Amino acid sequence: MNNDTITFIGMDTHKEFTEVAYSEYQRDAIVQHFGRIKTTKPAIKKLAKQMQSKFPNATLHFVYEAGPCGYWVYRLLTSLGHCCFVVAPSLIPKKPGDKIKTDKRDATFLSDGCPF
């Protein structure tokens, strides 16, 4: 897709649910928390459809952290024609001494113009 802008959709995937945040690729863009969806094929397809209708002139770039869910999310999103990036957990920056795991923070970081 050759559209005018890029929108990043960050996902923190788990077996039962996925936290989702998104951000438009522009200076001073605010990361928006979309919410929690089920980690199922119909829910991911619905998310892609909702994001495409919300940003009709944008190329969607889905980003999620590699983990136990495997690569079926990647294969599903790319089969729908979207860009998808799987990021190694070790590449997600964390503040020194920050050992708290928050799904919303991970999804927000991944959608914030992901530097990968």
C-alpha positions in Angstrom: 0.0 0.0 0.0 1.3 3.4 -0.9 -0.6 5.8 1.3 0.1 9.3 2.6 1.1 8.5 6.2 2.2 5.6 8.5 0.4 4.6 11.6 2.1 2.3 14.1 0.0 -0.2 16.0 1.9 -1.7 19.0 0.6 -5.0 20.5 1.6 -6.7 23.6 0.4 -10.3 22.9 -0.5 -12.9 25.5 -2.3 -16.2 25.2 -5.7 -14.9 26.1 -5.6 -11.1 25.4 -3.6 -8.5 23.6 -3.0 -4.9 24.7 -3.1 -2.4 21.8 -1.8 1.1 21.3 -1.4 3.2 18.2 0.4 6.4 17.0 0.6 8.3 13.8 4.1 8.7 12.4 4.5 12.5 12.8 6.4 14.9 15.0 4.7 15.2 18.5 2.2 12.5 17.8 0.5 11.2 20.9 0.3 7.5 21.6 -3.3 6.4 22.1 -4.2 3.3 24.1 -6.7 1.4 22.0 -7.5 -1.2 24.7 -7.5 -4.9 25.2 -8.7 -7.4 22.6 -8.8 -11.2 22.5 -5.8 -13.0 21.0 -7.8 -14.8 18.3 -7.8 -14.6 14.5 -11.2 -12.9 14.3 -10.3 -10.3 16.9 -7.0 -9.5 15.1 -8.7 -9.2 11.7 -11.3 -6.9 13.3 -8.6 -4.8 14.8 -6.9 -4.5 11.4 -10.2 -3.5 9.8 -11.0 -0.9 12.5 -7.5 0.6 12.2 -7.8 0.8 8.4 -11.2 2.5 8.6 -9.9 4.9 11.3 -6.8 5.8 9.2 -7.9 5.3 5.6 -5.0 7.2 4.1 -2.3 5.5 6.2 -0.1 2.4 5.8 -0.5 0.4 9.0 2.6 -1.0 10.6 1.8 -3.6 13.3 4.6 -4.2 15.8 4.7 -6.8 18.6 7.1 -8.5 20.9 8.3 -12.0 20.1 7.0 -14.5 22.6 5.2 -17.7 23.3 2.3 -16.8 20.9 4.5 -17.6 17.9 4.4 -16.0 14.5 0.8 -16.7 13.6 -0.1 -13.0 14.2 2.7 -12.0 11.8 1.5 -14.4 9.1 -2.2 -13.3 9.6 -1.4 -9.6 9.3 0.9 -9.9 6.3 -1.6 -12.1 4.6 -4.1 -9.2 5.0 -1.6 -7.0 3.2 -0.3 -5.1 6.3 3.3 -4.5 7.4 4.2 -6.4 10.6 7.4 -6.4 12.6 8.2 -8.8 15.4 10.7 -7.3 17.9 13.0 -9.3 20.1 12.2 -8.6 23.8 15.9 -7.7 24.5 15.6 -4.8 22.0 12.8 -3.0 23.9 14.5 -0.3 26.0 13.8 -0.2 29.7 14.9 2.3 32.3 17.7 1.1 34.6 16.2 -0.6 37.6 12.7 -0.8 36.0 11.6 -4.3 36.6 7.9 -3.7 36.5 6.1 -5.5 33.7 3.2 -3.5 32.3 1.4 -4.6 29.1 0.1 -1.1 28.4 3.6 0.4 28.6 5.0 -2.2 26.2 2.2 -1.7 23.7 2.7 2.1 23.9 6.4 1.9 23.3 6.0 -0.4 20.3 3.6 2.0 18.7 5.6 5.1 19.4 7.4 5.3 16.0 9.2 2.0 16.7 12.9 2.5 15.9 13.4 -1.1 14.7 
